[in-house]
């Protein structure tokens, strides 16, 4: 009889594999149409592809054999850091779109891009590197499970902080962007032609980021997601 972990792993593997093929299809369209590979859409989709592939491998392996604690910590660290970087690209796009509408992008461009670089660097330093170091240390028996748990709790709290930043940033700039878009706007980017789509996307993303942040920030106070709890599968489906 299959366990809850196996059922959840099958569901999440299926979702992530579908996403992988959807992202590959989108990227192939951009390449076919000779879009700029340094444009936000291509960079965003490239991040999504790596993130979804890691998630697919992670959950597919869990169908047959759960990952060891060390490997689990390392893969989760990579997935979270890339996940944050993916949506940080969206934040940069939102900010540029707002300031371009206000004709103030030249004044704010450096500040926004520096903030993006700093946030990405912090996600690597506070999430990926600790996960990588403690995961490898555990694999080579340099630390015990208690030490790994302490580091994991710290990483989870930092993760909650990063998602709170995403919720605030996306909510703020997305709201103003939806206000600034005129009804008869002309844009090469279809997303920016419909203020309802921008506002709806902003609200959905803000709710996802805020809910993830709350769950992570409450972890040190005893709010742990258990495999038998509905929160377990919702915790990953929100990414989808």
BADRENVEX-798613 format. One record per residue (C-alpha): residue number from 1; chain; x, y, z negated. Coordinates in Angstrom, 2 decimals, always signed. Layout:
N
<rec num="NUM" chaine="A" xx="X" yy="Y" zz="Z"/>
...
This chain:
240
<rec num="1" chaine="A" xx="+0.00" yy="+0.00" zz="+0.00"/>
<rec num="2" chaine="A" xx="+1.40" yy="+3.36" zz="+1.06"/>
<rec num="3" chaine="A" xx="+2.22" yy="+5.91" zz="-1.64"/>
<rec num="4" chaine="A" xx="+1.12" yy="+9.54" zz="-1.68"/>
<rec num="5" chaine="A" xx="+4.63" yy="+10.55" zz="-0.65"/>
<rec num="6" chaine="A" xx="+4.37" yy="+8.36" zz="+2.46"/>
<rec num="7" chaine="A" xx="+0.95" yy="+9.76" zz="+3.40"/>
<rec num="8" chaine="A" xx="+2.09" yy="+13.35" zz="+2.90"/>
<rec num="9" chaine="A" xx="+5.32" yy="+12.66" zz="+4.79"/>
<rec num="10" chaine="A" xx="+3.40" yy="+11.30" zz="+7.79"/>
<rec num="11" chaine="A" xx="+1.11" yy="+14.35" zz="+7.86"/>
<rec num="12" chaine="A" xx="+3.93" yy="+16.87" zz="+7.49"/>
<rec num="13" chaine="A" xx="+6.16" yy="+15.05" zz="+9.98"/>
<rec num="14" chaine="A" xx="+3.33" yy="+15.16" zz="+12.54"/>
<rec num="15" chaine="A" xx="+2.73" yy="+18.88" zz="+12.00"/>
<rec num="16" chaine="A" xx="+6.41" yy="+19.76" zz="+12.25"/>
<rec num="17" chaine="A" xx="+7.03" yy="+17.58" zz="+15.33"/>
<rec num="18" chaine="A" xx="+4.10" yy="+19.27" zz="+17.09"/>
<rec num="19" chaine="A" xx="+5.61" yy="+22.63" zz="+16.17"/>
<rec num="20" chaine="A" xx="+9.00" yy="+21.57" zz="+17.56"/>
<rec num="21" chaine="A" xx="+7.47" yy="+20.79" zz="+20.95"/>
<rec num="22" chaine="A" xx="+5.40" yy="+23.98" zz="+20.91"/>
<rec num="23" chaine="A" xx="+8.49" yy="+26.09" zz="+20.18"/>
<rec num="24" chaine="A" xx="+10.54" yy="+24.28" zz="+22.85"/>
<rec num="25" chaine="A" xx="+7.76" yy="+24.98" zz="+25.35"/>
<rec num="26" chaine="A" xx="+7.74" yy="+28.67" zz="+24.40"/>
<rec num="27" chaine="A" xx="+11.53" yy="+28.94" zz="+24.64"/>
<rec num="28" chaine="A" xx="+11.53" yy="+27.18" zz="+28.03"/>
<rec num="29" chaine="A" xx="+8.98" yy="+29.73" zz="+29.30"/>
<rec num="30" chaine="A" xx="+11.19" yy="+32.60" zz="+28.16"/>
<rec num="31" chaine="A" xx="+14.24" yy="+31.07" zz="+29.86"/>
<rec num="32" chaine="A" xx="+12.28" yy="+30.34" zz="+33.03"/>
<rec num="33" chaine="A" xx="+11.02" yy="+33.94" zz="+33.17"/>
<rec num="34" chaine="A" xx="+14.55" yy="+35.21" zz="+32.44"/>
<rec num="35" chaine="A" xx="+13.65" yy="+37.07" zz="+29.28"/>
<rec num="36" chaine="A" xx="+16.39" yy="+38.68" zz="+27.21"/>
<rec num="37" chaine="A" xx="+17.74" yy="+35.99" zz="+24.86"/>
<rec num="38" chaine="A" xx="+18.62" yy="+38.71" zz="+22.34"/>
<rec num="39" chaine="A" xx="+15.02" yy="+39.90" zz="+22.15"/>
<rec num="40" chaine="A" xx="+13.06" yy="+39.40" zz="+18.91"/>
<rec num="41" chaine="A" xx="+10.81" yy="+36.70" zz="+20.38"/>
<rec num="42" chaine="A" xx="+13.69" yy="+34.49" zz="+21.52"/>
<rec num="43" chaine="A" xx="+15.62" yy="+34.95" zz="+18.25"/>
<rec num="44" chaine="A" xx="+12.47" yy="+34.25" zz="+16.22"/>
<rec num="45" chaine="A" xx="+11.64" yy="+31.10" zz="+18.20"/>
<rec num="46" chaine="A" xx="+15.25" yy="+29.85" zz="+18.00"/>
<rec num="47" chaine="A" xx="+15.12" yy="+30.16" zz="+14.22"/>
<rec num="48" chaine="A" xx="+11.74" yy="+28.40" zz="+14.19"/>
<rec num="49" chaine="A" xx="+13.12" yy="+25.52" zz="+16.26"/>
<rec num="50" chaine="A" xx="+16.00" yy="+24.86" zz="+13.84"/>
<rec num="51" chaine="A" xx="+13.74" yy="+25.20" zz="+10.81"/>
<rec num="52" chaine="A" xx="+11.05" yy="+22.86" zz="+12.20"/>
<rec num="53" chaine="A" xx="+13.63" yy="+20.28" zz="+13.29"/>
<rec num="54" chaine="A" xx="+15.09" yy="+20.18" zz="+9.78"/>
<rec num="55" chaine="A" xx="+11.60" yy="+19.79" zz="+8.31"/>
<rec num="56" chaine="A" xx="+10.74" yy="+17.07" zz="+10.83"/>
<rec num="57" chaine="A" xx="+13.86" yy="+15.03" zz="+9.99"/>
<rec num="58" chaine="A" xx="+13.33" yy="+15.60" zz="+6.28"/>
<rec num="59" chaine="A" xx="+9.73" yy="+14.35" zz="+6.21"/>
<rec num="60" chaine="A" xx="+10.27" yy="+11.57" zz="+8.79"/>
<rec num="61" chaine="A" xx="+13.01" yy="+10.08" zz="+6.64"/>
<rec num="62" chaine="A" xx="+10.72" yy="+10.25" zz="+3.59"/>
<rec num="63" chaine="A" xx="+8.19" yy="+8.00" zz="+5.35"/>
<rec num="64" chaine="A" xx="+10.60" yy="+5.08" zz="+4.99"/>
<rec num="65" chaine="A" xx="+13.04" yy="+6.06" zz="+2.25"/>
<rec num="66" chaine="A" xx="+13.04" yy="+9.13" zz="-0.02"/>
<rec num="67" chaine="A" xx="+16.14" yy="+11.28" zz="+0.26"/>
<rec num="68" chaine="A" xx="+18.72" yy="+11.10" zz="-2.49"/>
<rec num="69" chaine="A" xx="+18.66" yy="+14.09" zz="-4.84"/>
<rec num="70" chaine="A" xx="+21.85" yy="+15.58" zz="-3.39"/>
<rec num="71" chaine="A" xx="+20.68" yy="+15.34" zz="+0.23"/>
<rec num="72" chaine="A" xx="+17.23" yy="+16.64" zz="-0.74"/>
<rec num="73" chaine="A" xx="+18.72" yy="+19.76" zz="-2.36"/>
<rec num="74" chaine="A" xx="+20.99" yy="+20.45" zz="+0.63"/>
<rec num="75" chaine="A" xx="+18.26" yy="+20.08" zz="+3.26"/>
<rec num="76" chaine="A" xx="+15.79" yy="+22.15" zz="+1.26"/>
<rec num="77" chaine="A" xx="+18.41" yy="+24.88" zz="+0.89"/>
<rec num="78" chaine="A" xx="+19.01" yy="+25.00" zz="+4.65"/>
<rec num="79" chaine="A" xx="+15.28" yy="+24.97" zz="+5.43"/>
<rec num="80" chaine="A" xx="+14.45" yy="+27.78" zz="+2.97"/>
<rec num="81" chaine="A" xx="+17.33" yy="+30.01" zz="+4.08"/>
<rec num="82" chaine="A" xx="+16.45" yy="+29.60" zz="+7.78"/>
<rec num="83" chaine="A" xx="+12.76" yy="+30.04" zz="+7.00"/>
<rec num="84" chaine="A" xx="+13.45" yy="+33.36" zz="+5.29"/>
<rec num="85" chaine="A" xx="+15.78" yy="+34.50" zz="+8.09"/>
<rec num="86" chaine="A" xx="+13.06" yy="+33.64" zz="+10.63"/>
<rec num="87" chaine="A" xx="+10.51" yy="+35.93" zz="+9.05"/>
<rec num="88" chaine="A" xx="+13.12" yy="+38.59" zz="+8.32"/>
<rec num="89" chaine="A" xx="+13.35" yy="+38.89" zz="+12.12"/>
<rec num="90" chaine="A" xx="+9.61" yy="+39.57" zz="+12.14"/>
<rec num="91" chaine="A" xx="+10.12" yy="+42.28" zz="+9.49"/>
<rec num="92" chaine="A" xx="+12.76" yy="+43.90" zz="+11.69"/>
<rec num="93" chaine="A" xx="+10.37" yy="+43.80" zz="+14.66"/>
<rec num="94" chaine="A" xx="+7.55" yy="+45.34" zz="+12.62"/>
<rec num="95" chaine="A" xx="+9.78" yy="+48.13" zz="+11.30"/>
<rec num="96" chaine="A" xx="+11.17" yy="+48.95" zz="+14.76"/>
<rec num="97" chaine="A" xx="+7.66" yy="+49.01" zz="+16.26"/>
<rec num="98" chaine="A" xx="+6.41" yy="+51.40" zz="+13.53"/>
<rec num="99" chaine="A" xx="+9.32" yy="+53.82" zz="+13.82"/>
<rec num="100" chaine="A" xx="+9.19" yy="+53.76" zz="+17.61"/>
<rec num="101" chaine="A" xx="+5.51" yy="+54.75" zz="+17.45"/>
<rec num="102" chaine="A" xx="+6.53" yy="+57.57" zz="+15.11"/>
<rec num="103" chaine="A" xx="+9.46" yy="+58.44" zz="+17.43"/>
<rec num="104" chaine="A" xx="+11.85" yy="+58.09" zz="+14.49"/>
<rec num="105" chaine="A" xx="+13.57" yy="+54.80" zz="+15.35"/>
<rec num="106" chaine="A" xx="+16.94" yy="+56.44" zz="+16.02"/>
<rec num="107" chaine="A" xx="+16.95" yy="+57.93" zz="+12.54"/>
<rec num="108" chaine="A" xx="+15.99" yy="+54.70" zz="+10.77"/>
<rec num="109" chaine="A" xx="+17.59" yy="+52.09" zz="+13.05"/>
<rec num="110" chaine="A" xx="+20.84" yy="+51.78" zz="+11.09"/>
<rec num="111" chaine="A" xx="+19.09" yy="+51.57" zz="+7.70"/>
<rec num="112" chaine="A" xx="+16.63" yy="+48.92" zz="+8.85"/>
<rec num="113" chaine="A" xx="+19.31" yy="+46.75" zz="+10.49"/>
<rec num="114" chaine="A" xx="+21.61" yy="+47.06" zz="+7.47"/>
<rec num="115" chaine="A" xx="+18.71" yy="+45.99" zz="+5.21"/>
<rec num="116" chaine="A" xx="+18.14" yy="+42.98" zz="+7.51"/>
<rec num="117" chaine="A" xx="+21.81" yy="+41.96" zz="+7.34"/>
<rec num="118" chaine="A" xx="+21.92" yy="+42.38" zz="+3.55"/>
<rec num="119" chaine="A" xx="+18.74" yy="+40.33" zz="+3.04"/>
<rec num="120" chaine="A" xx="+20.05" yy="+37.53" zz="+5.26"/>
<rec num="121" chaine="A" xx="+23.39" yy="+37.56" zz="+3.46"/>
<rec num="122" chaine="A" xx="+21.67" yy="+37.41" zz="+0.08"/>
<rec num="123" chaine="A" xx="+19.52" yy="+34.46" zz="+1.19"/>
<rec num="124" chaine="A" xx="+22.67" yy="+32.59" zz="+2.19"/>
<rec num="125" chaine="A" xx="+24.50" yy="+33.52" zz="-1.01"/>
<rec num="126" chaine="A" xx="+21.64" yy="+32.92" zz="-3.44"/>
<rec num="127" chaine="A" xx="+19.81" yy="+30.00" zz="-1.79"/>
<rec num="128" chaine="A" xx="+21.90" yy="+28.12" zz="+0.78"/>
<rec num="129" chaine="A" xx="+25.34" yy="+28.15" zz="-0.85"/>
<rec num="130" chaine="A" xx="+24.20" yy="+27.10" zz="-4.36"/>
<rec num="131" chaine="A" xx="+22.08" yy="+24.31" zz="-2.82"/>
<rec num="132" chaine="A" xx="+24.98" yy="+23.16" zz="-0.65"/>
<rec num="133" chaine="A" xx="+27.54" yy="+23.24" zz="-3.47"/>
<rec num="134" chaine="A" xx="+25.39" yy="+21.54" zz="-6.11"/>
<rec num="135" chaine="A" xx="+24.09" yy="+18.97" zz="-3.60"/>
<rec num="136" chaine="A" xx="+27.60" yy="+17.94" zz="-2.51"/>
<rec num="137" chaine="A" xx="+28.79" yy="+17.96" zz="-6.14"/>
<rec num="138" chaine="A" xx="+25.97" yy="+15.58" zz="-7.11"/>
<rec num="139" chaine="A" xx="+26.71" yy="+13.26" zz="-4.19"/>
<rec num="140" chaine="A" xx="+30.31" yy="+12.96" zz="-5.42"/>
<rec num="141" chaine="A" xx="+29.18" yy="+12.51" zz="-9.06"/>
<rec num="142" chaine="A" xx="+30.71" yy="+15.83" zz="-10.15"/>
<rec num="143" chaine="A" xx="+27.49" yy="+16.97" zz="-11.84"/>
<rec num="144" chaine="A" xx="+24.46" yy="+15.27" zz="-13.43"/>
<rec num="145" chaine="A" xx="+20.76" yy="+15.58" zz="-12.66"/>
<rec num="146" chaine="A" xx="+20.21" yy="+18.09" zz="-15.46"/>
<rec num="147" chaine="A" xx="+22.73" yy="+20.50" zz="-13.92"/>
<rec num="148" chaine="A" xx="+21.14" yy="+20.06" zz="-10.50"/>
<rec num="149" chaine="A" xx="+17.72" yy="+20.83" zz="-12.00"/>
<rec num="150" chaine="A" xx="+18.99" yy="+24.06" zz="-13.58"/>
<rec num="151" chaine="A" xx="+20.45" yy="+25.22" zz="-10.25"/>
<rec num="152" chaine="A" xx="+17.27" yy="+24.23" zz="-8.43"/>
<rec num="153" chaine="A" xx="+15.13" yy="+26.30" zz="-10.81"/>
<rec num="154" chaine="A" xx="+17.40" yy="+29.30" zz="-10.23"/>
<rec num="155" chaine="A" xx="+17.22" yy="+28.86" zz="-6.45"/>
<rec num="156" chaine="A" xx="+13.43" yy="+28.54" zz="-6.61"/>
<rec num="157" chaine="A" xx="+13.15" yy="+31.81" zz="-8.55"/>
<rec num="158" chaine="A" xx="+15.35" yy="+33.59" zz="-5.98"/>
<rec num="159" chaine="A" xx="+13.20" yy="+32.04" zz="-3.25"/>
<rec num="160" chaine="A" xx="+10.09" yy="+33.47" zz="-4.91"/>
<rec num="161" chaine="A" xx="+11.74" yy="+36.89" zz="-4.97"/>
<rec num="162" chaine="A" xx="+12.58" yy="+36.70" zz="-1.27"/>
<rec num="163" chaine="A" xx="+9.02" yy="+35.74" zz="-0.35"/>
<rec num="164" chaine="A" xx="+7.67" yy="+38.57" zz="-2.48"/>
<rec num="165" chaine="A" xx="+9.92" yy="+40.91" zz="-0.46"/>
<rec num="166" chaine="A" xx="+8.50" yy="+39.45" zz="+2.78"/>
<rec num="167" chaine="A" xx="+4.91" yy="+39.87" zz="+1.55"/>
<rec num="168" chaine="A" xx="+5.47" yy="+43.53" zz="+0.65"/>
<rec num="169" chaine="A" xx="+7.52" yy="+44.39" zz="+3.75"/>
<rec num="170" chaine="A" xx="+5.26" yy="+42.66" zz="+6.27"/>
<rec num="171" chaine="A" xx="+2.12" yy="+43.95" zz="+4.55"/>
<rec num="172" chaine="A" xx="+3.38" yy="+47.55" zz="+4.46"/>
<rec num="173" chaine="A" xx="+4.73" yy="+47.83" zz="+8.00"/>
<rec num="174" chaine="A" xx="+2.06" yy="+45.59" zz="+9.53"/>
<rec num="175" chaine="A" xx="-0.71" yy="+47.73" zz="+8.06"/>
<rec num="176" chaine="A" xx="+0.83" yy="+50.97" zz="+9.34"/>
<rec num="177" chaine="A" xx="+1.52" yy="+49.40" zz="+12.72"/>
<rec num="178" chaine="A" xx="-2.14" yy="+48.41" zz="+13.09"/>
<rec num="179" chaine="A" xx="-3.12" yy="+52.02" zz="+12.31"/>
<rec num="180" chaine="A" xx="-0.59" yy="+53.53" zz="+14.71"/>
<rec num="181" chaine="A" xx="-1.58" yy="+51.40" zz="+17.72"/>
<rec num="182" chaine="A" xx="-3.98" yy="+53.47" zz="+19.88"/>
<rec num="183" chaine="A" xx="-7.02" yy="+51.72" zz="+21.45"/>
<rec num="184" chaine="A" xx="-5.68" yy="+52.20" zz="+24.99"/>
<rec num="185" chaine="A" xx="-2.07" yy="+51.34" zz="+24.22"/>
<rec num="186" chaine="A" xx="+0.17" yy="+50.00" zz="+26.99"/>
<rec num="187" chaine="A" xx="+2.94" yy="+47.66" zz="+25.90"/>
<rec num="188" chaine="A" xx="+5.06" yy="+44.97" zz="+27.47"/>
<rec num="189" chaine="A" xx="+4.45" yy="+42.95" zz="+24.29"/>
<rec num="190" chaine="A" xx="+0.91" yy="+41.53" zz="+24.25"/>
<rec num="191" chaine="A" xx="+0.93" yy="+41.31" zz="+20.45"/>
<rec num="192" chaine="A" xx="+1.14" yy="+45.11" zz="+20.23"/>
<rec num="193" chaine="A" xx="-1.87" yy="+45.68" zz="+22.51"/>
<rec num="194" chaine="A" xx="-4.50" yy="+44.61" zz="+19.98"/>
<rec num="195" chaine="A" xx="-4.57" yy="+46.24" zz="+16.54"/>
<rec num="196" chaine="A" xx="-7.02" yy="+43.59" zz="+15.24"/>
<rec num="197" chaine="A" xx="-4.52" yy="+40.83" zz="+16.07"/>
<rec num="198" chaine="A" xx="-1.73" yy="+42.78" zz="+14.36"/>
<rec num="199" chaine="A" xx="-3.84" yy="+43.42" zz="+11.24"/>
<rec num="200" chaine="A" xx="-5.13" yy="+39.82" zz="+11.11"/>
<rec num="201" chaine="A" xx="-1.64" yy="+38.38" zz="+11.50"/>
<rec num="202" chaine="A" xx="-0.31" yy="+40.75" zz="+8.84"/>
<rec num="203" chaine="A" xx="-2.99" yy="+39.78" zz="+6.32"/>
<rec num="204" chaine="A" xx="-2.48" yy="+36.04" zz="+6.95"/>
<rec num="205" chaine="A" xx="+1.31" yy="+36.27" zz="+6.63"/>
<rec num="206" chaine="A" xx="+1.11" yy="+38.45" zz="+3.52"/>
<rec num="207" chaine="A" xx="-1.21" yy="+35.94" zz="+1.82"/>
<rec num="208" chaine="A" xx="+1.10" yy="+33.03" zz="+2.75"/>
<rec num="209" chaine="A" xx="+4.22" yy="+34.83" zz="+1.51"/>
<rec num="210" chaine="A" xx="+2.57" yy="+36.08" zz="-1.67"/>
<rec num="211" chaine="A" xx="+1.12" yy="+32.66" zz="-2.57"/>
<rec num="212" chaine="A" xx="+4.50" yy="+31.01" zz="-2.00"/>
<rec num="213" chaine="A" xx="+6.16" yy="+33.70" zz="-4.12"/>
<rec num="214" chaine="A" xx="+3.71" yy="+33.22" zz="-7.01"/>
<rec num="215" chaine="A" xx="+4.19" yy="+29.44" zz="-7.02"/>
<rec num="216" chaine="A" xx="+7.99" yy="+29.78" zz="-7.02"/>
<rec num="217" chaine="A" xx="+8.13" yy="+32.51" zz="-9.65"/>
<rec num="218" chaine="A" xx="+5.87" yy="+30.51" zz="-11.99"/>
<rec num="219" chaine="A" xx="+8.06" yy="+27.40" zz="-11.77"/>
<rec num="220" chaine="A" xx="+10.30" yy="+28.35" zz="-14.76"/>
<rec num="221" chaine="A" xx="+7.11" yy="+28.67" zz="-16.84"/>
<rec num="222" chaine="A" xx="+6.07" yy="+25.07" zz="-16.26"/>
<rec num="223" chaine="A" xx="+4.16" yy="+25.33" zz="-12.99"/>
<rec num="224" chaine="A" xx="+5.68" yy="+22.32" zz="-11.23"/>
<rec num="225" chaine="A" xx="+4.30" yy="+20.87" zz="-8.01"/>
<rec num="226" chaine="A" xx="+3.68" yy="+17.15" zz="-8.39"/>
<rec num="227" chaine="A" xx="+3.35" yy="+14.63" zz="-5.56"/>
<rec num="228" chaine="A" xx="-0.14" yy="+13.75" zz="-6.82"/>
<rec num="229" chaine="A" xx="-1.26" yy="+17.37" zz="-6.84"/>
<rec num="230" chaine="A" xx="-3.01" yy="+19.01" zz="-3.87"/>
<rec num="231" chaine="A" xx="-0.52" yy="+21.88" zz="-4.26"/>
<rec num="232" chaine="A" xx="+2.23" yy="+19.55" zz="-3.04"/>
<rec num="233" chaine="A" xx="+0.95" yy="+19.24" zz="+0.51"/>
<rec num="234" chaine="A" xx="-0.35" yy="+22.83" zz="+0.59"/>
<rec num="235" chaine="A" xx="+3.14" yy="+23.98" zz="-0.41"/>
<rec num="236" chaine="A" xx="+4.49" yy="+22.79" zz="+2.94"/>
<rec num="237" chaine="A" xx="+1.41" yy="+23.18" zz="+5.14"/>
<rec num="238" chaine="A" xx="+1.51" yy="+26.93" zz="+4.45"/>
<rec num="239" chaine="A" xx="+4.71" yy="+26.95" zz="+6.52"/>
<rec num="240" chaine="A" xx="+2.82" yy="+25.48" zz="+9.46"/>
